[in-house]
């Protein structure tokens, strides 16, 4: 298993970006496919390198929890990363067709990830100003992301409940300063006026929204699909993948 993961990282580091893709068109070609969960489990090994076999990411927010996320959202984000609509240099090599595969693999892995139970121990904020955070969420976020952070599959709006606090902060800032280019334009306008205290309050509140019980993992649950996976020693997250590098310039044939 360890040698396979190392090989995946090395292969990802050698990927060269192709021409820009049409994310919306590619999404439509994926969402209509019938998912194969068994194949999705096999494809997910690429994702497990960083997100872990359970899909829980890391509480420090280095990697988000993707377990239980809406498959429509997963497909959209993967297509946006492939197309360059979302700037994510760590994720980019792993999302490309050469590593993750074509439309069927995307449909399969997104469906598999949606079935994974979520950790009950996501990273939380400091726990101050939660009343303010609740008001801000109700006034600014609930119409799109849902009253309990459940998301909206039809509109491909992410579920937020159970997400790590620090990851939420990073994405909020990326949306505010334009680095996350695939953000909803209405959201960009809406959060522009948030001061730092309001931002921390609402994201702290969001980190404490609980997914429904049926989506939560039992205490001590480990993904039985990966019994031999070497999990993080002492809670240390895995090293990020190396960035893509260009291939060597072809020389004369000896």
N, C-alpha and C positions, 0 to 999 in steps of 0.2 A: 504493500500500500504506500509506504513512504517513498519508494523509488518512483512509483507511478505519479505521485503528487509533484515530486521534484521535476519529473519529465514534463508534466503539464505546465509548470511555471517556466521552465526553460523554453518550451515551445511557444508559450504566450509572449515571451520577451522578444521573440524573433518575428512576430507578426507585423506586417506592413499594412497600413490603412489603404483600402481601395477607394474608388470614387464614392462621393457622398450618396447615401441611400435616401429614398423617399420613405420616411418613417411611417407616415399615415397609410400609404399604399401597402407597405410591407405588413403593418399591423392587421389590415383587413385580410391579407392572405393567410395570416396565422390564426386569427380568432375563429375562422370558420372550420378549422380542422378538428377532427375528433381526437382528443388526447389519448395517448397510450401511457398509463401511469407506470407500467413496468419499465418502459424505455426512459421515462422521466426520471426514475430512480437512478438509472445508469448515467444519464446526462448530468444529474445533480452532483456527481463526484467532482466535476469541474468547480461547481459553486461552493462545495464543502471545504475547499482549500482555505477560503477566507471566512465564509459565513458559518462554518462548522457543520457537522453531520446533522445536527438538530435544526439548523437554520436560525439559530438564536443570535448570531453575531457576537458582539462583546459589550458588556455593560458600560465600558468607557466610551462607547460610541464610535470606536475605530471602524467597526463594521455594523451595519444595521441588522436588526431582527427582520428576516424575510419570511419566516415561518408563518403560515396562516394569511399571508397577504393575498389580496384578490388577484386571480390569475390575469384578469384584464389589465391590471396595473403593472404586473410583472412583465407582461408582453410589451406593453407600451414603453416602459422604462428601458428594457433591453433594446428595443428598436430605436429609441431616442439616443441611447448611448452609441449604438452602431452608426447612426446617421450623423453623429456629432452635435445633436441638439441638446445633449446634456454632457457637460464637461466632467468626466470622471476618469482621469488617466490610469488609476489603479484598476478599475473595472474594465476599461476599454478592451484590453487584449483578450480577456476571457469571454467577452460578449461577441466577438467576431465569429463569422461563420466557420472559419478555419478551426477554431477551438470548440465552440459550443454547438455548431451544426446549423442546418437550415431551418426552414419554417416548421417542419414537423417536430424537430427537437425542441424548439422554443415553446410550441404548444404543449409538448409533453412535460417539460421541466416546470413550466409555470403551473400546470395542473398538479404536479407532484408537490411543489412547494406549498400550494394552497392547502393541501391536506395535512401538512405537518403541524402538530400541536405546538402552542406557543409557550415560552418560558413564563412562569409566574414571577420571575425575579429580574425583570428588566431594570436598567439603570434609571434611577429617579433623580429629580431635582432636589434642592435643599429644603423644600417644604415650607417656604415662606410666601406670603401674599397669595395663598391659594384661592381665597374668596375673590380677589381681583382677577386672578387667572380664569376662574369659572365664569365671571361676568364677561370678560373679554372673549372667551371661547364662544359663549352663547351668542354674543353680538356679532362676531366676525367670522367664526369658523364652522359653527354647527350646521348652517344651511347647506354647505357643500360636503364637509367631512362626516356629518351625522352627529346626532346628539351625544352618542357614546363613542365617537371616533371610529365608526364602523366603515367609513368610506362609501363610495358609490360605484359599483361595477359598470353600470351603464354609461357613466360619464368618465370612467377610468380615473376616479379620484381616490387616492390612497387611503387605506385604513391607517389610523394613527394610534389607536389604542394598543398599549403594550410596547410601544417603541422606546428606545433608549433616549434619555433626556439630552445627553451631549450630542447625539446624532441629530436630534430635532433642532438643536441650536445651530449646528453647522449648516443644515439645510435651509433654515430660516435666513441665516446670513447670506448664503449663496444665492437665494432667491432675491433678497433685498438688494444685493450689489450687482445682480445680473449674471453671475457665474453659472447659475442653473437656468439655462436658456429655455428649457421646456416648461417652465412654470406657467400656470394660468395667469393671463394678463390682469384679470380682476383681482387675483390674490396679490400680485405685485403692487397694485395701487393701494390695496387695503392695508398692507402691512408697512407701507412706506412711512406712515406717521407714528408707528410704535416707537416709544423710547425704550431704553435698555431695560428699565424696571418692568415695563409692561411685557416686553418680549420674554424675559425670564419667568414672569408670573404665569403667562398663558402656556408656555412650553412645560413648565413644572406641573401645571394642572393636567396637561395632555399626557405627560408621562405616567400619570396616576390613573388614567382611564383604563378600566379593565375590560378585556375582551369577554364575550359570553363564556360561561363555564365549559360548554362543549368544545371550545377552541383551545382550552388550556391543557397543558401537559400535567400529568400526575407528578407529584414530588419524586425526584430521583429518576425520572424517565430519561432513557437514552435511546436513540434511534436504532431499532433492531436491524434496519437495512444495512448498517455499516458496523458490524460487530468487531471488525479488526482495525477500525480507524484509530490512528494514534491521535488522541485528543491533546489539547494544550497542556503541557506540564505546568503545574503550579499556577494555573490561570493566566499564563503569559500568552497574549494573542500571537497568531502566526505573523511572520514577517510579510510585508506587502510584496506583491509580485514586482519583478524588475520591469522598468519601462520598455516599450518596444524599441528595438535598435534596427538600423538599416542593414540589409544583407551586404556581404563584401562585394566590392566592385569586381565583376568578372575579369580575369586576366587572360593572357594568351594561353592557348592549349599547348602544353609542352610536347 
